[in-house]
């Protein structure tokens, strides 16, 4: 019954080697979000898609990119991972703008950079 | 910059006691607040929310209080159980209908329930 699915749960990548994290949803929600959560810190919004419209946060590094080929899928691309990019990456979806109880989070992908 | 933050990083309570987790916010324009529970290795789980036109909202064993005068939010958990042990985040909902709502999270409080 998983509704927001993130793959893989754990990802190990080499320093500087591009990596892609994926998120899929079965909820048909129109908004999809990517958050970065470092150890013992709060989730930090990187960017989100409202339908096909991409909305980047002002302080999100250019190293982070995203794609949303259709309603169900959204990808997070890290072009050149650094050690500081090791974190849990959370995908979330929502249906109705402004209705926070419409948010659904995935279980996250924990990224390790070696 | 404006942010949402928590007063205490850790809270330890005895099983059966009531827990109170606090949060201060600084964005007076925000009209919607949410409490999330996050267990180790999992994504945030929605607990309860409250709009700024309300002072109090109750759920099952949980109550959220909002004091707009001092920009303070609290989560009360009644009869705390071991399964309540987790990190609790308050979050501020912002954004409009044309770009989608966005959440800004506070720093989190680690709640530990002792048997």
Backbone of each chain as ProteinMPNN parsed JSONL, in Angstrom:
{"seq_chain_A": "XXXXXXXXXXXXXXXXXXXXXXXXXXXXXXXXXXXXXXXXXXXXXXXXXXXXXXXXXXXXXXXXXXXXXXXXXXXXXXXXXXXXXXXXXXXXXXXXXXXXXXXXXXXXXXXXXX", "coords_chain_A": {"N_chain_A": [[0.806, -1.207, 0.0], [2.14, 1.118, -0.223], [2.408, 4.535, -0.974], [3.94, 6.679, -1.706], [6.854, 6.126, -3.103], [10.214, 5.546, -2.702], [13.228, 4.975, -4.296], [16.628, 3.965, -4.517], [16.401, 2.585, -1.134], [18.774, 2.838, 0.209], [21.718, 4.355, -0.911], [24.885, 4.3, -2.225], [27.435, 6.298, -3.366], [30.186, 7.427, -5.38], [32.481, 10.035, -4.69], [31.936, 12.844, -6.604], [30.739, 11.424, -8.658], [27.993, 11.256, -10.767], [24.656, 10.888, -9.533], [21.393, 9.507, -9.294], [18.312, 9.796, -7.726], [15.153, 8.32, -7.15], [11.589, 8.853, -7.192], [8.309, 7.779, -6.845], [4.754, 7.969, -7.184], [1.471, 6.936, -6.257], [-0.715, 8.405, -5.909], [-1.673, 10.353, -7.504], [-1.121, 13.008, -7.055], [-0.608, 16.485, -7.611], [1.562, 17.991, -6.9], [4.988, 17.661, -6.232], [7.737, 17.166, -4.076], [11.145, 17.67, -3.099], [13.182, 17.026, -0.369], [16.049, 17.62, 1.623], [17.617, 15.991, 4.251], [19.839, 16.228, 6.709], [21.912, 14.567, 9.144], [20.425, 14.548, 12.323], [19.11, 16.933, 11.826], [16.576, 19.202, 10.616], [14.302, 18.512, 7.91], [15.048, 19.997, 4.768], [13.803, 21.994, 2.264], [14.468, 21.473, -1.116], [13.529, 21.794, -3.776], [10.461, 21.998, -5.735], [7.878, 20.554, -7.759], [5.119, 21.866, -9.313], [2.661, 20.501, -10.87], [3.913, 20.584, -14.037], [5.576, 22.633, -13.604], [8.567, 23.868, -12.448], [9.935, 24.688, -9.307], [12.419, 26.226, -7.776], [14.285, 26.384, -4.737], [15.822, 29.259, -3.314], [18.326, 28.903, -2.169], [19.253, 26.475, -2.984], [21.83, 24.463, -4.14], [23.4, 24.558, -7.409], [24.262, 22.107, -8.121], [22.304, 20.316, -7.63], [19.617, 18.922, -9.301], [16.416, 18.44, -10.897], [13.919, 16.292, -12.283], [10.771, 15.78, -13.807], [9.135, 13.617, -15.422], [6.532, 12.729, -15.774], [3.279, 12.658, -14.141], [3.506, 10.775, -12.126], [6.196, 10.256, -11.508], [9.26, 11.482, -10.156], [12.53, 12.783, -10.225], [15.649, 13.12, -8.559], [18.608, 14.571, -9.278], [21.997, 14.503, -8.639], [24.693, 16.144, -9.607], [27.479, 16.202, -9.178], [28.362, 14.71, -6.619], [29.323, 15.717, -3.368], [31.11, 15.203, -0.259], [29.642, 16.515, 1.623], [27.073, 16.24, 0.768], [25.985, 13.976, 1.66], [23.213, 12.526, 3.058], [19.778, 12.112, 4.157], [17.351, 11.835, 1.704], [14.268, 13.078, 1.059], [11.182, 12.499, -0.46], [8.121, 14.064, -1.191], [4.571, 14.45, -1.58], [1.73, 16.419, -2.561], [-1.727, 17.241, -2.857], [-3.621, 19.325, -2.802], [-3.001, 22.679, -2.983], [-1.798, 24.484, -0.215], [-3.011, 22.901, 1.639], [-1.833, 21.293, 4.099], [-2.263, 18.839, 5.309], [-2.532, 17.211, 3.223], [-0.119, 16.325, 2.478], [2.133, 13.715, 1.72], [4.736, 11.7, 2.693], [7.58, 9.956, 1.43], [9.634, 7.12, 2.363], [12.222, 7.805, 2.189], [15.571, 8.158, 0.848], [18.668, 7.133, 1.792], [21.656, 8.642, 1.324], [25.001, 7.928, 0.82], [28.239, 9.186, 0.476], [31.276, 8.325, -0.838]], "CA_chain_A": [[0.0, 0.0, 0.0], [3.003, 2.285, -0.232], [1.84, 5.5, -1.892], [5.086, 7.428, -2.212], [7.901, 5.11, -3.068], [11.533, 6.058, -3.05], [14.216, 3.947, -4.599], [16.651, 2.876, -3.535], [16.382, 3.044, 0.258], [20.154, 3.21, 0.529], [22.519, 4.559, -2.109], [26.272, 4.687, -2.009], [28.016, 6.813, -4.596], [31.545, 7.94, -5.242], [32.685, 11.473, -4.757], [31.995, 13.379, -7.953], [30.045, 10.59, -9.645], [26.559, 11.615, -10.792], [23.736, 9.906, -8.955], [19.976, 9.843, -9.436], [17.367, 9.186, -6.798], [13.841, 8.332, -7.773], [10.385, 8.893, -6.381], [7.081, 7.547, -7.593], [3.57, 8.096, -6.348], [0.239, 6.363, -6.792], [-1.787, 9.237, -5.366], [-2.062, 11.331, -8.521], [-0.959, 14.356, -6.539], [-0.025, 17.348, -8.632], [2.787, 18.638, -6.423], [6.005, 16.749, -5.692], [8.782, 17.913, -3.379], [12.361, 17.0, -2.636], [13.798, 17.588, 0.818], [17.31, 17.063, 2.092], [17.665, 15.961, 5.709], [21.113, 15.776, 7.245], [21.805, 13.911, 10.445], [19.976, 15.349, 13.468], [18.611, 18.225, 11.377], [15.247, 19.22, 10.033], [14.262, 18.463, 6.439], [15.194, 21.283, 4.099], [13.242, 21.915, 0.918], [15.378, 21.776, -2.222], [12.686, 22.302, -4.869], [9.239, 21.224, -5.932], [7.153, 20.66, -9.026], [3.661, 22.015, -9.311], [2.44, 19.928, -12.201], [5.181, 20.568, -14.767], [6.322, 23.849, -13.27], [9.644, 23.646, -11.49], [10.133, 25.782, -8.371], [13.666, 25.995, -7.057], [14.541, 27.24, -3.578], [16.892, 30.204, -3.636], [19.633, 28.48, -1.667], [19.584, 25.13, -3.448], [22.999, 24.521, -5.026], [23.205, 24.147, -8.805], [24.624, 20.698, -8.191], [21.076, 19.548, -7.495], [18.663, 19.131, -10.373], [15.27, 17.55, -10.779], [13.112, 16.022, -13.477], [9.464, 15.152, -13.573], [8.675, 13.244, -16.765], [5.073, 12.577, -15.755], [2.685, 12.922, -12.831], [3.841, 9.762, -11.129], [7.614, 10.119, -11.202], [10.113, 12.663, -10.014], [13.898, 12.36, -9.987], [16.628, 14.063, -8.019], [19.928, 14.322, -9.847], [23.125, 15.21, -8.038], [25.634, 16.075, -10.732], [28.818, 15.906, -8.686], [28.175, 14.636, -5.155], [30.428, 15.924, -2.442], [30.909, 14.557, 1.043], [28.604, 17.266, 2.333], [25.746, 15.911, 0.24], [25.493, 12.779, 2.332], [22.004, 12.912, 3.782], [18.548, 11.436, 3.774], [16.588, 12.637, 0.747], [12.852, 12.753, 1.221], [10.232, 12.929, -1.47], [6.773, 14.242, -0.652], [3.575, 14.886, -2.552], [0.496, 16.996, -2.038], [-2.767, 17.386, -3.876], [-4.251, 20.637, -2.778], [-2.109, 23.715, -2.46], [-2.195, 25.104, 1.036], [-3.559, 21.922, 2.578], [-0.675, 20.519, 4.526], [-2.573, 17.448, 5.638], [-2.494, 16.437, 1.997], [1.247, 15.875, 2.248], [2.531, 12.34, 1.999], [6.179, 11.551, 2.548], [8.182, 8.652, 1.234], [10.51, 6.671, 3.45], [13.522, 8.435, 2.024], [16.777, 7.459, 0.374], [19.86, 7.596, 2.515], [22.792, 8.714, 0.405], [26.36, 7.947, 1.366], [29.235, 9.571, -0.528], [32.582, 7.799, -0.421]], "C_chain_A": [[0.842, 1.262, 0.0], [2.539, 3.255, -1.299], [2.893, 6.428, -2.473], [6.289, 6.522, -2.013], [9.212, 5.724, -3.517], [12.491, 4.899, -3.235], [15.552, 4.578, -4.95], [16.517, 3.418, -2.119], [17.767, 3.512, 0.696], [20.95, 3.303, -0.779], [23.913, 4.998, -1.7], [26.831, 5.147, -3.343], [29.414, 7.338, -4.326], [31.559, 9.454, -5.351], [32.781, 11.913, -6.22], [31.255, 12.584, -9.005], [28.548, 10.894, -9.617], [25.692, 10.491, -10.244], [22.308, 10.428, -9.109], [19.161, 9.077, -8.423], [15.973, 9.317, -7.405], [12.72, 8.32, -6.751], [9.191, 8.638, -7.28], [5.902, 7.615, -6.634], [2.357, 7.503, -7.066], [-0.973, 7.202, -6.403], [-2.358, 10.219, -6.389], [-2.033, 12.769, -7.982], [-0.227, 15.225, -7.551], [1.267, 18.02, -8.185], [3.719, 17.571, -5.842], [7.194, 17.562, -5.206], [9.994, 17.024, -3.118], [12.939, 17.777, -1.46], [15.119, 16.876, 1.076], [17.303, 17.122, 3.618], [19.003, 15.388, 6.153], [20.924, 15.292, 8.675], [21.448, 14.905, 11.543], [19.523, 16.76, 13.075], [17.206, 18.087, 10.812], [15.329, 19.047, 8.517], [14.302, 19.872, 5.859], [14.721, 21.147, 2.658], [14.277, 22.329, -0.116], [14.632, 22.437, -3.374], [11.396, 21.5, -4.916], [8.679, 21.478, -7.325], [5.68, 20.831, -8.735], [3.227, 21.669, -10.728], [3.792, 19.894, -12.92], [6.062, 21.763, -14.434], [7.314, 23.575, -12.157], [9.833, 24.894, -10.636], [11.359, 25.495, -7.51], [13.734, 26.899, -5.828], [15.805, 28.055, -3.853], [18.269, 29.692, -3.234], [19.976, 27.045, -2.063], [20.756, 25.206, -4.421], [22.677, 24.019, -6.433], [23.529, 22.673, -9.028], [23.398, 19.785, -8.131], [20.106, 19.942, -8.604], [17.492, 18.158, -10.189], [14.571, 17.421, -12.121], [11.797, 15.409, -13.072], [8.865, 14.805, -14.934], [7.175, 13.054, -16.869], [4.566, 12.782, -14.327], [3.234, 12.005, -11.756], [5.285, 9.773, -10.676], [8.315, 11.467, -11.067], [11.502, 12.179, -9.624], [14.713, 13.498, -9.4], [17.986, 13.66, -8.576], [20.948, 15.164, -9.093], [24.289, 15.057, -9.005], [27.041, 15.684, -10.279], [28.768, 15.861, -7.157], [29.456, 14.896, -4.393], [30.106, 15.253, -1.121], [29.799, 15.237, 1.832], [27.191, 16.987, 1.838], [25.196, 14.621, 0.825], [24.346, 13.164, 3.251], [20.898, 11.922, 3.462], [17.812, 12.37, 2.821], [15.142, 12.141, 0.758], [12.043, 13.323, 0.066], [8.865, 13.056, -0.799], [5.849, 14.697, -1.758], [2.429, 15.585, -1.833], [-0.465, 17.235, -3.181], [-3.283, 18.805, -3.945], [-3.298, 21.675, -2.23], [-2.655, 24.329, -1.183], [-2.796, 24.137, 2.039], [-2.461, 20.98, 3.015], [-1.036, 19.097, 4.897], [-2.763, 16.606, 4.389], [-1.084, 15.972, 1.668], [1.389, 14.39, 2.568], [4.022, 12.219, 1.729], [6.528, 10.109, 2.209], [9.083, 8.317, 2.406], [11.928, 7.199, 3.322], [14.568, 7.524, 1.408], [17.954, 8.023, 1.144], [21.063, 7.504, 1.592], [24.09, 8.796, 1.179], [27.324, 8.274, 0.232], [30.605, 9.127, -0.025], [33.697, 8.321, -1.335]], "O_chain_A": [[0.319, 2.358, 0.2], [2.296, 2.841, -2.433], [2.755, 6.907, -3.598], [6.675, 6.204, -0.888], [9.299, 6.342, -4.578], [12.546, 3.971, -2.428], [15.597, 5.615, -5.612], [16.521, 4.636, -1.939], [17.901, 4.468, 1.46], [20.853, 2.428, -1.64], [24.089, 5.943, -0.931], [26.706, 4.442, -4.344], [29.772, 7.65, -3.19], [30.729, 10.054, -6.034], [33.612, 11.408, -6.975], [31.153, 13.031, -10.147], [27.911, 10.801, -8.567], [25.959, 9.309, -10.461], [22.059, 11.633, -9.058], [19.302, 7.863, -8.278], [15.662, 10.297, -8.082], [12.871, 7.852, -5.623], [9.081, 9.222, -8.358], [6.033, 7.355, -5.438], [2.236, 7.559, -8.289], [-2.115, 6.765, -6.549], [-3.398, 10.836, -6.159], [-2.814, 13.622, -8.402], [0.664, 14.755, -8.259], [1.994, 18.566, -9.015], [3.301, 16.706, -5.073], [7.605, 18.528, -5.849], [9.882, 15.811, -2.943], [13.156, 18.987, -1.526], [15.277, 15.69, 0.783], [17.02, 18.165, 4.207], [19.262, 14.196, 5.987], [19.914, 15.571, 9.32], [22.073, 15.956, 11.68], [19.551, 17.674, 13.899], [16.722, 16.982, 10.567], [16.339, 19.407, 7.91], [13.684, 20.802, 6.378], [15.192, 20.28, 1.922], [14.886, 23.394, -0.012], [15.034, 23.484, -3.881], [11.247, 20.478, -4.246], [8.977, 22.485, -7.968], [5.074, 20.045, -8.006], [3.409, 22.453, -11.66], [4.72, 19.236, -12.45], [7.177, 21.877, -14.942], [6.954, 23.114, -11.073], [9.886, 26.01, -11.152], [11.332, 24.632, -6.633], [13.291, 28.046, -5.873], [16.727, 27.599, -4.53], [19.266, 30.008, -3.883], [20.913, 26.467, -1.512], [20.692, 25.93, -5.415], [21.804, 23.172, -6.624], [23.106, 22.077, -10.019], [23.458, 18.624, -8.534], [19.815, 21.119, -8.817], [17.574, 17.192, -9.43], [14.625, 18.312, -12.969], [11.716, 14.625, -12.126], [8.163, 15.623, -15.529], [6.607, 13.204, -17.951], [5.351, 13.049, -13.417], [3.406, 12.414, -10.608], [5.579, 9.339, -9.562], [8.004, 12.437, -11.759], [11.644, 11.278, -8.796], [14.495, 14.672, -9.704], [18.45, 12.54, -8.364], [20.784, 16.373, -8.931], [24.807, 13.956, -9.193], [27.712, 14.903, -10.955], [29.089, 16.841, -6.485], [30.521, 14.374, -4.722], [28.986, 14.797, -0.889], [29.102, 14.595, 2.618], [26.22, 17.453, 2.435], [24.073, 14.221, 0.52], [24.494, 14.025, 4.117], [21.048, 11.029, 2.628], [17.667, 13.56, 3.101], [14.847, 10.973, 0.505], [12.208, 14.479, -0.324], [8.505, 12.248, 0.057], [6.293, 15.262, -2.757], [2.195, 15.364, -0.645], [-0.059, 17.41, -4.33], [-3.367, 19.403, -5.017], [-2.833, 21.543, -1.098], [-3.84, 24.652, -1.093], [-3.062, 24.518, 3.179], [-2.199, 19.974, 2.356], [-0.183, 18.214, 4.807], [-3.112, 15.429, 4.473], [-0.883, 15.287, 0.666], [0.841, 13.887, 3.548], [4.504, 12.594, 0.659], [5.86, 9.171, 2.644], [9.27, 9.12, 3.32], [12.738, 7.058, 4.238], [14.461, 6.299, 1.444], [18.201, 9.229, 1.146], [21.437, 6.421, 1.14], [24.252, 9.625, 2.074], [27.23, 7.698, -0.852], [31.036, 9.501, 1.066], [34.865, 7.985, -1.139]]}, "seq_chain_B": "XXXXXXXXXXXXXXXXXXXXXXXXXXXXXXXXXXXXXXXXXXXXXXXXXXXXXXXXXXXXXXXXXXXXXXXXXXXXXXXXXXXXXXXXXXXXXXXXXXXXXXXXXXXXXXXXXXX", "coords_chain_B": {"N_chain_B": [[16.98, 35.702, 8.846], [13.585, 34.492, 8.426], [12.255, 31.89, 10.429], [11.325, 28.632, 11.621], [11.464, 27.263, 14.762], [12.482, 25.097, 17.502], [12.22, 24.853, 21.061], [13.499, 22.988, 22.806], [15.901, 20.492, 22.403], [15.764, 17.817, 23.286], [13.545, 15.614, 25.044], [12.539, 13.858, 27.829], [10.336, 11.537, 29.162], [8.19, 9.816, 31.487], [6.498, 6.777, 30.917], [3.054, 7.028, 30.403], [2.832, 9.56, 31.416], [2.027, 12.99, 30.585], [3.139, 14.694, 27.651], [4.751, 17.64, 26.549], [5.6, 19.459, 23.816], [7.356, 22.106, 22.471], [7.327, 24.949, 20.225], [8.663, 27.698, 18.504], [7.843, 30.259, 16.259], [8.599, 32.542, 13.591], [7.586, 33.683, 11.34], [5.168, 35.72, 10.749], [3.321, 35.818, 8.765], [2.547, 33.314, 8.105], [-0.04, 30.927, 7.841], [-0.67, 28.458, 8.661], [0.044, 25.525, 10.431], [1.917, 22.614, 11.215], [2.382, 19.524, 12.87], [4.787, 16.988, 12.88], [5.767, 13.592, 13.203], [8.697, 11.738, 13.382], [10.146, 8.712, 12.993], [13.072, 6.729, 13.478], [14.867, 6.318, 10.53], [12.678, 6.592, 8.901], [10.201, 8.397, 6.943], [8.737, 11.68, 7.614], [5.781, 11.698, 9.581], [2.505, 12.729, 9.442], [0.883, 14.359, 12.133], [-0.906, 16.278, 13.361], [-2.614, 19.298, 12.504], [-2.992, 22.903, 12.394], [-4.823, 25.838, 11.784], [-4.227, 29.375, 11.453], [-6.373, 30.791, 12.344], [-7.325, 29.536, 14.48], [-7.094, 28.514, 17.94], [-6.716, 26.212, 19.23], [-6.589, 22.705, 18.727], [-7.776, 19.426, 18.691], [-6.805, 16.006, 18.631], [-6.593, 12.46, 18.43], [-5.416, 11.657, 21.453], [-3.642, 13.725, 21.135], [-3.018, 17.241, 21.23], [-2.927, 20.403, 19.792], [-1.753, 23.614, 20.396], [-2.01, 27.021, 19.666], [-0.5, 30.092, 19.927], [-0.743, 33.081, 18.818], [-0.012, 35.588, 19.571], [2.442, 35.508, 20.878], [3.729, 34.028, 19.072], [3.889, 31.152, 19.225], [3.829, 27.651, 19.358], [2.501, 24.567, 20.412], [2.682, 21.059, 21.13], [0.782, 18.679, 22.636], [0.898, 15.584, 24.141], [-1.067, 13.119, 25.345], [-0.95, 10.752, 28.011], [1.577, 9.413, 27.406], [3.189, 6.994, 25.4], [5.487, 4.229, 24.913], [5.707, 3.849, 22.157], [5.505, 6.389, 21.222], [7.942, 7.507, 21.191], [10.183, 9.347, 19.388], [11.367, 11.707, 16.896], [10.056, 14.933, 16.917], [8.711, 17.308, 14.81], [7.838, 20.688, 14.281], [6.181, 22.406, 11.684], [5.915, 24.937, 9.252], [3.507, 26.042, 7.078], [3.604, 27.434, 3.93], [2.936, 29.404, 1.034], [1.288, 29.547, -2.192], [-1.612, 29.047, -4.272], [-0.845, 28.818, -6.856], [1.702, 27.886, -7.047], [2.015, 25.829, -5.349], [1.94, 24.575, -2.012], [4.411, 24.961, 0.527], [6.618, 23.54, 2.912], [8.273, 24.589, 5.829], [10.495, 23.386, 8.106], [10.926, 23.087, 11.673], [13.653, 22.614, 14.037], [13.404, 20.209, 15.456], [12.486, 17.942, 18.122], [13.687, 15.463, 20.187], [11.863, 12.972, 21.503], [11.819, 10.87, 24.238], [10.486, 8.061, 25.701], [10.276, 6.657, 28.762], [9.996, 3.445, 30.211]], "CA_chain_B": [[15.842, 35.264, 8.07], [12.505, 33.956, 9.246], [12.418, 30.448, 10.585], [10.537, 27.952, 12.641], [12.421, 26.536, 15.59], [12.006, 24.432, 18.688], [12.928, 25.298, 22.242], [14.292, 21.955, 23.437], [16.29, 19.427, 21.503], [15.41, 16.502, 23.817], [12.552, 15.552, 26.1], [12.42, 12.513, 28.358], [9.179, 11.439, 30.031], [7.806, 8.482, 31.926], [5.306, 6.212, 30.276], [1.815, 7.4, 31.071], [2.803, 11.007, 31.653], [1.737, 13.843, 29.434], [4.312, 15.355, 27.066], [4.51, 18.919, 25.884], [6.703, 19.839, 22.932], [7.14, 23.504, 22.104], [7.874, 25.459, 18.976], [8.518, 29.131, 18.261], [7.95, 30.616, 14.853], [8.816, 33.977, 13.428], [6.929, 34.179, 10.145], [3.82, 36.099, 11.136], [2.426, 35.675, 7.611], [2.132, 31.932, 7.945], [-1.398, 30.726, 8.314], [-0.952, 27.031, 8.79], [1.153, 24.865, 11.12], [1.756, 21.169, 11.23], [3.304, 18.713, 13.664], [5.148, 15.71, 12.304], [6.532, 12.618, 13.983], [9.62, 10.996, 12.523], [10.87, 7.617, 13.611], [14.378, 6.499, 12.881], [14.896, 5.664, 9.224], [11.408, 6.75, 8.204], [9.804, 9.745, 6.576], [7.853, 12.343, 8.579], [4.396, 11.243, 9.619], [1.589, 13.785, 9.874], [0.176, 14.133, 13.393], [-2.029, 17.187, 13.508], [-2.333, 20.629, 11.991], [-3.855, 23.952, 12.916], [-4.789, 27.083, 11.027], [-3.953, 30.516, 12.324], [-7.615, 31.35, 12.895], [-7.704, 28.683, 15.596], [-6.174, 28.52, 19.07], [-6.559, 24.855, 19.769], [-7.194, 21.629, 17.95], [-7.536, 18.154, 19.365], [-6.89, 14.762, 17.895], [-6.57, 11.324, 19.347], [-4.319, 11.778, 22.419], [-2.8, 14.892, 20.859], [-3.632, 18.561, 21.166], [-2.025, 21.473, 19.363], [-2.141, 24.949, 20.839], [-1.366, 28.096, 18.914], [-0.567, 31.418, 20.534], [-0.236, 33.972, 17.781], [0.525, 36.803, 20.191], [3.861, 35.289, 21.132], [4.224, 33.163, 17.994], [4.28, 29.921, 19.895], [3.029, 26.479, 19.013], [2.874, 23.422, 21.245], [2.05, 19.764, 20.916], [0.59, 17.949, 23.875], [0.589, 14.17, 23.966], [-1.606, 12.576, 26.591], [-0.635, 9.355, 28.336], [2.637, 9.066, 26.463], [3.498, 5.575, 25.302], [6.807, 3.981, 24.31], [5.616, 4.023, 20.712], [5.559, 7.818, 20.892], [9.348, 7.91, 21.117], [10.522, 9.747, 18.017], [11.653, 13.134, 16.77], [8.865, 15.681, 16.555], [8.982, 18.571, 14.122], [6.776, 21.571, 13.84], [6.438, 22.911, 10.331], [5.118, 26.085, 8.846], [3.075, 25.901, 5.691], [3.53, 28.702, 3.211], [2.814, 29.248, -0.404], [0.018, 29.873, -2.798], [-2.285, 28.036, -5.061], [-0.274, 28.692, -8.186], [3.018, 27.253, -7.02], [2.043, 24.729, -4.403], [2.354, 24.91, -0.663], [5.757, 24.534, 0.901], [6.813, 23.385, 4.343], [9.539, 24.898, 6.482], [10.525, 22.603, 9.329], [11.744, 23.446, 12.804], [14.822, 21.77, 14.223], [13.061, 18.893, 15.979], [12.68, 17.535, 19.516], [13.74, 14.015, 20.378], [11.077, 12.534, 22.656], [12.13, 9.529, 24.734], [9.521, 7.628, 26.709], [10.88, 5.644, 29.634], [8.977, 2.537, 30.755]], "C_chain_B": [[14.766, 34.68, 8.962], [12.635, 32.452, 9.307], [11.443, 29.937, 11.616], [11.505, 27.154, 13.479], [11.786, 25.981, 16.825], [12.84, 24.858, 19.871], [13.911, 24.254, 22.748], [14.657, 20.884, 22.438], [15.881, 18.039, 21.981], [14.383, 16.643, 24.924], [12.411, 14.101, 26.529], [11.267, 12.482, 29.337], [8.956, 9.99, 30.43], [6.541, 8.047, 31.196], [4.065, 6.565, 31.094], [1.694, 8.876, 31.377], [2.372, 11.737, 30.391], [3.017, 14.516, 28.965], [3.888, 16.665, 26.426], [5.765, 19.286, 25.1], [6.399, 21.218, 22.377], [7.839, 23.897, 20.812], [7.633, 26.964, 18.906], [8.652, 29.382, 16.772], [8.079, 32.118, 14.726], [8.141, 34.547, 12.195], [5.469, 34.488, 10.456], [2.815, 35.95, 9.99], [1.932, 34.252, 7.424], [0.754, 31.72, 8.532], [-1.715, 29.273, 8.624], [0.265, 26.354, 9.409], [0.851, 23.381, 11.243], [2.774, 20.548, 12.182], [3.502, 17.372, 12.966], [5.927, 14.886, 13.32], [7.434, 11.867, 13.02], [10.367, 9.961, 13.334], [12.14, 7.356, 12.817], [14.262, 5.761, 11.55], [13.625, 5.793, 8.419], [11.16, 8.205, 7.831], [8.912, 10.362, 7.642], [6.416, 11.87, 8.441], [3.519, 12.361, 10.185], [0.904, 13.401, 11.181], [-1.085, 14.972, 13.45], [-1.632, 18.544, 12.939], [-3.298, 21.634, 12.606], [-3.715, 25.193, 12.042], [-4.673, 28.26, 11.981], [-5.219, 31.155, 12.883], [-8.149, 30.502, 14.049], [-6.678, 28.806, 16.708], [-5.829, 27.115, 19.529], [-7.221, 23.866, 18.826], [-6.817, 20.313, 18.606], [-7.676, 16.996, 18.407], [-6.943, 13.628, 18.902], [-5.3, 11.379, 20.187], [-3.408, 12.98, 22.159], [-3.629, 16.159, 20.773], [-2.572, 19.545, 20.707], [-2.619, 22.798, 19.822], [-1.341, 25.983, 20.062], [-1.588, 29.419, 19.627], [0.08, 32.401, 19.561], [0.397, 35.222, 18.367], [2.026, 36.681, 20.413], [4.487, 34.348, 20.107], [4.753, 31.85, 18.552], [3.279, 28.824, 19.573], [3.448, 25.35, 19.949], [2.077, 22.189, 20.864], [1.977, 19.06, 22.257], [0.184, 16.517, 23.538], [0.132, 13.632, 25.308], [-1.2, 11.118, 26.759], [0.419, 8.795, 27.385], [3.01, 7.595, 26.552], [4.881, 5.382, 24.684], [6.82, 4.169, 22.803], [5.624, 5.467, 20.272], [6.993, 8.32, 20.784], [9.733, 8.148, 19.662], [11.02, 11.189, 18.059], [10.389, 13.828, 16.279], [9.282, 17.034, 15.96], [7.704, 19.383, 14.015], [7.163, 22.091, 12.461], [5.431, 24.004, 10.007], [4.773, 25.93, 7.376], [2.94, 27.278, 5.048], [3.257, 28.41, 1.74], [1.404, 29.444, -0.891], [-0.49, 28.789, -3.708], [-1.692, 27.882, -6.441], [1.074, 27.999, -8.186], [3.086, 26.094, -6.048], [2.508, 25.169, -3.038], [3.735, 24.339, -0.378], [5.852, 24.486, 2.408], [8.206, 23.819, 4.753], [9.511, 24.231, 7.842], [11.346, 23.289, 10.414], [12.818, 22.401, 13.034], [14.539, 20.415, 14.86], [13.332, 18.712, 17.459], [12.648, 16.025, 19.588], [12.983, 13.671, 21.647], [11.449, 11.102, 22.989], [11.152, 9.195, 25.842], [10.13, 6.473, 27.492], [9.797, 4.765, 30.236], [8.891, 2.603, 32.277]], "O_chain_B": [[15.015, 34.402, 10.136], [13.074, 31.815, 8.348], [10.83, 30.693, 12.369], [12.315, 26.415, 12.919], [10.663, 26.35, 17.169], [14.017, 25.187, 19.728], [15.045, 24.593, 23.087], [13.795, 20.413, 21.696], [15.667, 17.154, 21.152], [14.346, 17.642, 25.643], [12.192, 13.218, 25.7], [11.21, 13.304, 30.252], [9.464, 9.065, 29.797], [5.652, 8.848, 30.908], [4.041, 6.416, 32.315], [0.593, 9.39, 31.574], [2.356, 11.18, 29.293], [3.877, 14.866, 29.774], [2.81, 16.776, 25.842], [6.853, 19.404, 25.663], [5.304, 21.463, 21.87], [8.801, 23.265, 20.376], [6.54, 27.444, 19.21], [9.492, 28.776, 16.107], [7.717, 32.869, 15.631], [8.118, 35.764, 12.011], [4.627, 33.591, 10.424], [1.605, 35.954, 10.216], [0.995, 34.015, 6.662], [0.421, 32.264, 9.585], [-2.872, 28.903, 8.824], [1.392, 26.579, 8.967], [-0.3, 22.96, 11.359], [3.908, 21.017, 12.272], [2.554, 16.719, 12.529], [6.64, 15.416, 14.172], [6.989, 11.414, 11.965], [11.124, 10.291, 14.247], [12.255, 7.718, 11.646], [13.633, 4.706, 11.465], [13.496, 5.175, 7.362], [11.817, 9.117, 8.334], [8.381, 9.644, 8.489], [5.907, 11.67, 7.338], [3.772, 12.868, 11.277], [0.411, 12.283, 11.335], [-2.192, 14.448, 13.571], [-0.451, 18.889, 12.901], [-4.282, 21.267, 13.248], [-2.614, 25.547, 11.617], [-4.983, 28.149, 13.167], [-5.145, 31.975, 13.798], [-9.262, 30.711, 14.532], [-5.526, 29.161, 16.459], [-4.785, 26.874, 20.135], [-8.255, 24.141, 18.217], [-5.676, 20.117, 19.024], [-8.521, 16.986, 17.512], [-7.291, 13.818, 20.068], [-4.208, 11.163, 19.66], [-2.476, 13.21, 22.93], [-4.771, 16.157, 20.313], [-1.44, 19.515, 21.191], [-3.81, 23.065, 19.659], [-0.141, 25.822, 19.837], [-2.723, 29.813, 19.896], [1.303, 32.524, 19.502], [1.247, 35.847, 17.733], [2.783, 37.621, 20.17], [5.633, 33.925, 20.258], [5.917, 31.498, 18.365], [2.068, 29.041, 19.525], [4.634, 25.2, 20.244], [0.961, 22.27, 20.35], [2.991, 18.87, 22.929], [-0.741, 16.276, 22.762], [0.869, 13.688, 26.293], [-1.119, 10.358, 25.794], [0.176, 7.831, 26.659], [3.13, 7.031, 27.64], [5.388, 6.276, 24.006], [7.824, 4.599, 22.235], [5.738, 5.753, 19.08], [7.227, 9.441, 20.332], [9.621, 7.257, 18.82], [11.084, 11.808, 19.122], [9.735, 13.366, 15.344], [10.082, 17.776, 16.529], [6.635, 18.857, 13.705], [8.345, 22.196, 12.131], [4.276, 23.981, 10.433], [5.648, 25.713, 6.538], [2.251, 28.16, 5.561], [3.351, 27.266, 1.294], [0.453, 29.499, -0.111], [0.14, 27.746, -3.882], [-1.998, 26.915, -7.138], [1.54, 27.564, -9.239], [4.124, 25.442, -5.938], [3.373, 26.037, -2.917], [4.155, 23.352, -0.982], [5.239, 25.295, 3.103], [9.195, 23.466, 4.111], [8.61, 24.478, 8.642], [12.325, 23.978, 10.129], [12.888, 21.41, 12.308], [15.399, 19.536, 14.797], [14.296, 19.262, 17.992], [11.709, 15.385, 19.115], [13.406, 14.034, 22.745], [11.401, 10.223, 22.129], [11.005, 9.949, 26.804], [10.456, 5.432, 26.923], [8.786, 5.273, 30.722], [8.082, 1.899, 32.881]]}, "name": "protein", "num_of_chains": 2, "seq": "XXXXXXXXXXXXXXXXXXXXXXXXXXXXXXXXXXXXXXXXXXXXXXXXXXXXXXXXXXXXXXXXXXXXXXXXXXXXXXXXXXXXXXXXXXXXXXXXXXXXXXXXXXXXXXXXXXXXXXXXXXXXXXXXXXXXXXXXXXXXXXXXXXXXXXXXXXXXXXXXXXXXXXXXXXXXXXXXXXXXXXXXXXXXXXXXXXXXXXXXXXXXXXXXXXXXXXXXXXXXXXXXXXXXX"}
